[in-house]
Amino acid sequence: MDKRDFLKTSGAIVAGSMFSHLVGGQEPETPRENWAGNLNYSTDHLHLPASVEEVQQVVTKCTKLRALGTRHSFSTIADSTANQISLKKLDSIDIEANAKTVTVGAGVPYGKLAPVIDQKGFAVHNLASLPHISVAGAIATATHGSGIHNGNLATAVSALEMVTADGQVHTLTRGKDEHFDAAVVGLGAPGIVTRVTLNLVPTFQVAQSVYQNLSFDHLKSHFDDIFGAGYSVSLFTDWQNHRATQVWIKRKLATGDANKWDPEFYGAKLAKQKLHPIEDHPAESCTEQGGVPGPWYERLPHFRMNFTPSSGRELQTEYFVPRNRGYEAITAVEQLKDQITPHLFVTELRTIAADDLWMSMAYQRDSLAIHFTWKPETDAVNKLLPLIEAKLEPFAARPHWGKIFAIQPLRLQAQYPRLKDFKAYLAQHDPKGKFRNEFLDANLYSTQAGT
């Protein structure tokens, strides 16, 4: 069971390369759908190169191409009507202990990477709630964990290797290349990422405990204190009764730390048993709680790495708002509670530190992320999204690129101060739009307010 499984219980082929014998093979997956099953991909042309050289050949031969990661995006950001390329066979892991970095192939998931670097005494600074996602896919969409001082996963990147539209291999390095901050959270648009180098930190231990029933009233005066109470803090809510049903606090432990947990946290009670974010659901898929110390990679995710994905169905939406207006944004959404709750599995509230990555949702803005995990009720959710987005409009909300949203393109574009520069960068390296698709065309290039 993975996150999707626990939540389950509570076009035509057009322009592009049509060659039949593909370098590295071609694997039409059945079904050709994303992880959650809320969308079917628009092409059966899936390329599976086994080396960077084969990636170059695929890129050269295709006139249109999109990279497909672990298929955890709920939006159509990875879709293509022509060709997709999977990098899952690029699975190398090379640690440079002296430099305190690791270079990974684009197909490596965090669940595979974490134990390898931990054995060498290293860690990455943060992890998302699911360990199954690939490093390259996560950074392309600014996927994040949580922590008031922790940037999204892409902030660990120190170098990026990609194959650009002309089939050439380019490496961009932090501090050396002027377009590094454009390329890292690149939305798959600058090129096909083949390798990523991450900065490492010394391995560390984490203990996690859960508190129940935190009144939202405490957030008004103690917002940063609550979200800063651990290395990573998440609040879960069903939007009823003006409270968080659970508060998950993950603390980084120093040597000799007493690891004591108070029986109350702003009026919330320390849980006496292991809990699942959804009330009364079995918690065996969740990472260890009760203050039991463990390796960083067995505590920072919410769900255990040895639980593989299954056939659960859900929808996900997430909006980033300024952290200093987080309480206001929460109370604005709360006004829709009776419309939201019937279609909701759970909402998670997390903080993410600001960064300088041009297309990151946290670009130059400490943020609160309001994440909705919906029941697979597409029509109902699609009707709700404009209502939620209207409530969040005063906060200049930025939707997660890999989740579903309804924000009109011009409003979305206005949230990214470096968008013009980003598009100029893309025009320079991909003048014919080889890596563009309908999602990028609609959200980055459309000049019509209602499309």
Secondary structure, DSSP 8 states (H G I E B T S, - for coil): --HHHHHHH-----SS---SS-TT-B---SS-B-TTSS-B-S-S-EE--SSHHHHHHHHHH-SS-EEE-SS--SSSTT--SS-EEE-TT---EEEETTTTEEEEETT-BHHHHHHHHHHTTEE-S---S-TTSBHHHHHHTT-----TT---GGGGEEEEEEE-TTS-EEEEETTT-TTHHHHTT-TT-S-EEEEEEEE-EE--EEEEEEEEEEETHHHHHHHHHHHTSSSEEEEEE-S-TTEEEEEEEEEEE-TT------SEETTEEE-SS---SSTTS--TTB---TT--EEGGGTSSSB-TTS---S---EEEEEEEEGGGHHHHHHHHHTTHHHHGGGEEEEEEEEE--B--TT-TTBTS-EEEEEEEE-S-HHHHHHHHHHHHHHHGGGT-EE-TTS-----HHHHHTT-TTHHHHHHHHHHH-TT-TT--HHHIIIII---TT-
